Amino acid sequence: MNSHRNSVLYVAVIAMMFALIGCGGRSSSSRRVKLPEKELNLLDKAIKASNLYMSDKTAQIDSVKHEFELLVSTDYMRRWKFASRLAELYLPVRADSSLHYAEKAYHIAMQGNLPEEAAKSRIARINALSTAGIFARAVAEFDSISKNPMTPEMKLSYWSAGRKLYGYMRAYVEGDKEFFSQYSTKYFQYDDSLAMHLPASDKYRQFYEAEKLVSRGDYDRASKILNQLCETLPEESNLYGMAAFQIGILNQKQGNATEYASYLAKAAISDIKGCVKDGLALPTLAEWLYHEGELDDAFRYINFALEDAMSGNVRMRTVTIAALLPLIDDAYREKINASRDELMIYFLLVTFLLVLTVGLLIVLMRVVRRGRISALKLSRTTELQDTYIGHFVELCSGYANRLSTLQKLVTRKLAAGQTDELQQMIKNGKFTENDEFYKIFDSAFLDIYPDFIENINNLLRPEERVEPKKEKELSPEFRVYAFVRLGVEESTRIAHILNYSVSTVYAYRNRMRNRAIDRENFDRLVMLIGKEDKNAEI
């Protein structure tokens, strides 16, 4: 009967904790429009996997670069082709590297007396300069090419480079009527030339036509073309992202806010999978979420977009994105100052956590009492349980005292109207230090598995073995594998528990495997630590 009551209590506590965690998700109580939850969740997954996509792209570039370096110096045509390919591959990833290889391709073409290839390299250089935001050089180069004779194929590349250059420039000066009008005239001039001379079957021509239809308000025809493009193109292609973004714009003009955000998310996912660093979809989505009051997602997306643009050296996009950051940050302050209700929610939340902690302490004390009775029969098991429970009672007590202090502080700050100071203290993480948790976990774990460090060292090569710096303390790598021994194998769960980043946990695990005698079976051998001893005792 007592066991049944305790089970019910545990279930109730867990249910309350999940309910509490749910309160921290995307709120819908004050939302003006419905969020595209499915697409936003897929976008979150794409952001988490962005390093994997970038690794694949880097591997592809490194492979081409390796072949390029093996070519004979006098094989000008092949060397030009490989340098041009590298400039093309680097363009969406890192603008300065693309510029480097475009210039290298130009010099190779000049050395090999390849005038047509040299002209193509100059156009590639214009594209790299445009992406990097070096507009003065790009315009000078672009204007100088216009004086030279060009083949029909080169004209298409030239117009495409002009469209891109003046598209970036008009976006950069948006708000300045004179320059915006001037650059827009140039942009549409090259846009019209491309639409007129590209084959009707060319997908870029279809996109340009759809873009014009959207601007003219012919949404049905534009939607048909754009949706057909999205159905036939791979998700990671740049044109897919452009088409999805344009469908979003179309829905915005029709007043479909949810679909607008949905297609912005799809376009952002395409940019991430294609390693496109100058994408506009994610910062645009972040700005929309900011206006809808979804500040957490807005702040996270805009920061990711800024980091992406900076890593790709996309100066123009960096400036645009950076302009949104103070707006979003100020919104946090305004939200706190404008709504005392939220502060009251924090106060009630702290009170609820305090009550929950007391309830957990009561449950744990009952477990201790039952453990002492069982000690008569299983003395060794009881010693381990007492040690384990004692450590975590200490942890809960510490958090109870901390929460009680925070409750009093919140009450005092509210009464004094010091909401800004209270918000700053909460954001600084004053009450969320992890050192105490690590110390108690290490001590408790090593009480239960006193030979854990020695057993781990036995699985490592002799020269890679590590002696602990302090007694009863695990290094970060050993702490990660302590959770593996406890059955928590997923790196994401370990990262969540230890408040590490997922990439940090991956790095620790790879570092340990690389030091192991048997790398492939290292994790499985860690999970067997202590089990043979327990079986022997039984």
Backbone hydrogen bonds, N-H to C=O, Kabsch-Sander energy under -0.5 kcal/mol:
donor,donor_aa,acceptor,acceptor_aa,energy
5,R,1,M,-2.3
6,N,2,N,-2.4
7,S,3,S,-2.1
8,V,4,H,-2.2
9,L,5,R,-2.3
10,Y,6,N,-2.7
11,V,7,S,-2.4
12,A,8,V,-2.3
13,V,9,L,-2.6
14,I,10,Y,-2.6
15,A,11,V,-2.6
16,M,12,A,-2.3
17,M,13,V,-2.2
18,F,14,I,-2.4
19,A,15,A,-2.2
20,L,16,M,-2.3
21,I,17,M,-2.5
22,G,18,F,-2.4
23,C,19,A,-1.1
24,G,20,L,-0.5
24,G,21,I,-1.5
25,G,22,G,-1.5
37,E,35,L,-1.9
40,L,36,P,-2.4
41,N,37,E,-2.6
42,L,38,K,-2.1
43,L,39,E,-2.2
44,D,40,L,-2.3
45,K,41,N,-2.0
46,A,42,L,-2.2
47,I,43,L,-2.5
48,K,44,D,-2.1
49,A,45,K,-1.8
50,S,47,I,-1.1
52,L,49,A,-0.8
53,Y,49,A,-1.8
54,M,50,S,-2.3
55,S,51,N,-2.1
56,D,52,L,-2.2
57,K,53,Y,-2.2
58,T,54,M,-2.6
59,A,55,S,-2.4
60,Q,56,D,-2.1
61,I,57,K,-2.3
62,D,58,T,-2.9
63,S,59,A,-2.0
64,V,60,Q,-1.8
65,K,61,I,-2.8
66,H,62,D,-2.4
67,E,63,S,-1.9
68,F,64,V,-2.4
69,E,65,K,-2.2
70,L,66,H,-1.0
70,L,67,E,-0.5
71,L,67,E,-0.6
71,L,68,F,-1.2
75,D,72,V,-1.8
76,Y,74,T,-2.0
79,R,75,D,-2.4
80,W,76,Y,-2.6
81,K,77,M,-2.3
82,F,78,R,-2.4
83,A,79,R,-2.5
84,S,80,W,-2.6
85,R,81,K,-2.2
86,L,82,F,-2.3
87,A,83,A,-2.1
88,E,84,S,-2.1
89,L,85,R,-2.7
90,Y,86,L,-2.5
91,L,87,A,-1.1
93,V,90,Y,-0.7
94,R,90,Y,-3.5
95,A,312,G,-2.6
98,S,94,R,-1.9
99,L,95,A,-2.4
100,H,96,D,-2.0
101,Y,97,S,-2.1
102,A,98,S,-2.2
103,E,99,L,-2.3
104,K,100,H,-2.0
105,A,101,Y,-2.5
106,Y,102,A,-2.0
107,H,103,E,-2.4
108,I,104,K,-2.3
109,A,105,A,-2.4
110,M,106,Y,-2.2
111,Q,107,H,-2.4
112,G,108,I,-2.2
113,N,110,M,-1.0
114,L,109,A,-2.9
118,A,114,L,-2.2
119,A,115,P,-2.0
120,K,116,E,-2.0
121,S,117,E,-2.1
122,R,118,A,-1.7
123,I,119,A,-1.7
124,A,120,K,-2.2
125,R,121,S,-2.3
126,I,122,R,-1.9
127,N,123,I,-2.0
128,A,124,A,-2.0
129,L,125,R,-2.6
130,S,126,I,-2.6
131,T,127,N,-2.3
132,A,128,A,-2.2
133,G,129,L,-0.8
133,G,130,S,-0.8
134,I,129,L,-2.5
135,F,133,G,-1.4
138,A,134,I,-1.7
139,V,135,F,-3.0
140,A,136,A,-2.1
141,E,137,R,-2.6
142,F,138,A,-2.6
143,D,139,V,-2.8
144,S,140,A,-1.8
145,I,141,E,-1.7
146,S,142,F,-1.3
147,K,144,S,-0.8
148,N,145,I,-2.2
155,K,151,T,-2.3
156,L,152,P,-1.7
157,S,153,E,-1.7
158,Y,154,M,-3.0
159,W,155,K,-3.1
160,S,156,L,-2.3
161,A,157,S,-2.3
162,G,158,Y,-2.2
163,R,159,W,-2.8
164,K,160,S,-2.2
165,L,161,A,-2.8
166,Y,162,G,-2.6
167,G,163,R,-1.6
168,Y,164,K,-2.3
169,M,165,L,-2.2
170,R,166,Y,-2.3
171,A,167,G,-1.5
172,Y,168,Y,-2.0
173,V,169,M,-1.7
174,E,171,A,-0.8
176,D,173,V,-2.8
177,K,175,G,-0.8
180,F,176,D,-2.7
181,S,177,K,-2.4
182,Q,178,E,-2.0
183,Y,179,F,-2.9
184,S,180,F,-2.3
185,T,181,S,-1.9
186,K,182,Q,-1.4
187,Y,183,Y,-2.8
188,F,184,S,-2.8
189,Q,185,T,-1.5
190,Y,186,K,-2.1
191,D,187,Y,-2.3
192,D,188,F,-2.5
193,S,189,Q,-1.8
194,L,190,Y,-2.2
195,A,191,D,-2.3
196,M,192,D,-1.8
197,H,193,S,-1.8
198,L,194,L,-2.6
202,D,199,P,-1.5
206,Q,202,D,-2.0
207,F,203,K,-2.2
208,Y,204,Y,-2.7
209,E,205,R,-2.5
210,A,206,Q,-2.3
211,E,207,F,-2.7
212,K,208,Y,-1.9
213,L,209,E,-2.2
214,V,210,A,-2.2
215,S,211,E,-1.8
216,R,212,K,-1.7
217,G,213,L,-0.7
217,G,214,V,-1.0
218,D,213,L,-2.4
219,Y,217,G,-1.6
222,A,218,D,-1.9
223,S,219,Y,-2.9
224,K,220,D,-1.9
225,I,221,R,-2.0
226,L,222,A,-2.7
227,N,223,S,-2.6
228,Q,224,K,-1.7
229,L,225,I,-2.0
230,C,226,L,-2.2
231,E,227,N,-1.8
232,T,228,Q,-1.3
233,L,229,L,-1.9
237,S,234,P,-1.8
241,G,237,S,-1.7
242,M,238,N,-2.1
243,A,239,L,-2.6
244,A,240,Y,-2.9
245,F,241,G,-2.3
246,Q,242,M,-2.1
247,I,243,A,-2.2
248,G,244,A,-1.9
249,I,245,F,-2.1
250,L,246,Q,-2.4
251,N,247,I,-2.4
252,Q,248,G,-2.2
253,K,249,I,-2.3
254,Q,250,L,-1.3
255,G,252,Q,-1.2
256,N,251,N,-3.0
257,A,255,G,-1.2
260,Y,256,N,-2.2
261,A,257,A,-2.3
262,S,258,T,-2.4
263,Y,259,E,-2.5
264,L,260,Y,-1.7
265,A,261,A,-2.2
266,K,262,S,-2.0
267,A,263,Y,-2.5
268,A,264,L,-2.4
269,I,265,A,-2.4
270,S,266,K,-2.2
271,D,267,A,-2.2
272,I,268,A,-2.3
273,K,269,I,-2.8
274,G,270,S,-2.3
275,C,272,I,-1.0
276,V,271,D,-3.0
277,K,92,P,-3.3
277,K,275,C,-0.7
279,G,276,V,-0.6
284,T,280,L,-1.8
285,L,281,A,-2.6
286,A,282,L,-2.7
287,E,283,P,-2.2
288,W,284,T,-2.1
289,L,285,L,-2.7
290,Y,286,A,-2.2
291,H,287,E,-2.0
292,E,288,W,-1.5
293,G,290,Y,-1.2
294,E,289,L,-2.5
295,L,293,G,-1.6
298,A,294,E,-2.2
299,F,295,L,-2.7
300,R,296,D,-2.2
301,Y,297,D,-2.9
302,I,298,A,-2.4
303,N,299,F,-1.8
304,F,300,R,-1.9
305,A,301,Y,-2.7
306,L,302,I,-2.1
307,E,303,N,-2.4
308,D,304,F,-2.4
309,A,305,A,-2.6
310,M,306,L,-2.5
311,S,307,E,-2.4
312,G,308,D,-1.7
313,N,310,M,-1.0
314,V,309,A,-2.7
315,R,132,A,-0.8
315,R,313,N,-1.2
318,T,314,V,-2.2
319,V,315,R,-2.3
320,T,316,M,-2.0
321,I,317,R,-2.7
322,A,318,T,-2.7
323,A,319,V,-1.3
324,L,320,T,-0.5
324,L,321,I,-1.6
325,L,321,I,-0.9
328,I,324,L,-2.1
329,D,325,L,-2.5
330,D,326,P,-2.7
331,A,327,L,-1.7
332,Y,328,I,-1.2
333,R,329,D,-1.3
334,E,330,D,-2.7
335,K,331,A,-2.4
336,I,332,Y,-1.8
337,N,333,R,-2.7
338,A,334,E,-2.6
339,S,335,K,-0.8
342,E,339,S,-0.5
343,L,339,S,-0.8
344,M,340,R,-2.1
345,I,341,D,-2.0
346,Y,342,E,-2.2
347,F,343,L,-2.2
348,L,344,M,-2.8
349,L,345,I,-2.6
350,V,346,Y,-2.5
351,T,347,F,-2.2
352,F,348,L,-2.7
353,L,349,L,-2.4
354,L,350,V,-2.1
355,V,351,T,-2.4
356,L,352,F,-2.7
357,T,353,L,-2.5
358,V,354,L,-2.2
359,G,355,V,-2.4
360,L,356,L,-2.3
361,L,357,T,-2.4
362,I,358,V,-2.2
363,V,359,G,-2.1
364,L,360,L,-2.9
365,M,361,L,-2.4
366,R,362,I,-1.8
367,V,363,V,-1.9
368,V,364,L,-2.3
369,R,365,M,-2.3
370,R,366,R,-2.4
371,G,367,V,-2.3
372,R,368,V,-2.0
373,I,369,R,-1.4
374,S,370,R,-2.2
375,A,371,G,-0.9
376,L,373,I,-1.2
377,K,374,S,-1.3
378,L,374,S,-2.3
382,T,378,L,-2.4
383,E,379,S,-2.1
384,L,380,R,-1.8
385,Q,381,T,-2.3
386,D,382,T,-3.1
387,T,383,E,-2.2
388,Y,384,L,-2.7
389,I,385,Q,-3.2
390,G,386,D,-2.6
391,H,387,T,-2.0
392,F,388,Y,-1.7
393,V,389,I,-2.5
394,E,390,G,-1.9
395,L,391,H,-1.8
396,C,392,F,-2.6
397,S,393,V,-2.8
398,G,394,E,-2.4
399,Y,395,L,-2.4
400,A,396,C,-2.5
401,N,397,S,-2.5
402,R,398,G,-2.3
403,L,399,Y,-2.8
404,S,400,A,-2.4
405,T,401,N,-2.4
406,L,402,R,-2.4
407,Q,403,L,-2.5
408,K,404,S,-2.1
409,L,405,T,-2.4
410,V,406,L,-2.9
411,T,407,Q,-2.3
412,R,408,K,-2.4
413,K,409,L,-2.8
414,L,410,V,-2.7
415,A,411,T,-2.1
416,A,412,R,-1.7
417,G,413,K,-0.6
417,G,414,L,-0.9
418,Q,413,K,-2.4
419,T,417,G,-1.3
422,L,418,Q,-1.9
423,Q,419,T,-2.7
424,Q,420,D,-2.4
425,M,421,E,-2.2
426,I,422,L,-2.2
427,K,423,Q,-2.7
428,N,424,Q,-2.0
429,G,426,I,-1.2
430,K,425,M,-1.5
432,T,429,G,-1.6
438,Y,434,N,-2.5
439,K,435,D,-2.6
440,I,436,E,-2.4
441,F,437,F,-2.9
442,D,438,Y,-2.9
443,S,439,K,-2.1
444,A,440,I,-2.6
445,F,441,F,-3.0
446,L,442,D,-2.5
447,D,443,S,-1.4
448,I,444,A,-1.7
449,Y,445,F,-3.0
452,F,449,Y,-2.0
455,N,451,D,-2.9
456,I,452,F,-2.7
457,N,453,I,-2.5
458,N,454,E,-1.7
459,L,455,N,-0.7
459,L,456,I,-1.3
460,L,457,N,-1.1
461,R,515,R,-2.4
464,E,461,R,-2.2
465,R,461,R,-0.6
465,R,462,P,-1.0
473,E,470,K,-1.0
479,R,475,S,-2.7
480,V,476,P,-2.1
481,Y,477,E,-1.8
482,A,478,F,-1.3
483,F,479,R,-1.4
484,V,480,V,-1.3
485,R,481,Y,-2.3
486,L,482,A,-1.4
487,G,484,V,-1.6
488,V,483,F,-2.8
489,E,487,G,-1.2
494,I,490,E,-2.0
495,A,491,S,-2.7
496,H,492,T,-2.1
497,I,493,R,-2.4
498,L,494,I,-2.6
499,N,495,A,-1.0
500,Y,495,A,-1.6
505,V,501,S,-1.9
506,Y,502,V,-2.5
507,A,503,S,-2.3
508,Y,504,T,-2.5
509,R,505,V,-2.5
510,N,506,Y,-2.7
511,R,507,A,-2.5
512,M,508,Y,-2.2
513,R,509,R,-2.5
514,N,510,N,-2.5
515,R,511,R,-0.8
515,R,512,M,-0.6
516,A,512,M,-0.6
516,A,513,R,-1.2
517,I,459,L,-2.7
518,D,459,L,-0.5
519,R,517,I,-0.6
522,F,519,R,-1.0
525,L,521,N,-2.4
526,V,522,F,-2.1
527,M,523,D,-1.8
528,L,524,R,-0.7
528,L,525,L,-0.6
529,I,526,V,-1.4
531,K,528,L,-1.5
532,E,528,L,-0.8
534,K,530,G,-1.8
535,N,531,K,-2.4
536,A,532,E,-2.0
537,E,533,D,-2.0
538,I,534,K,-2.3
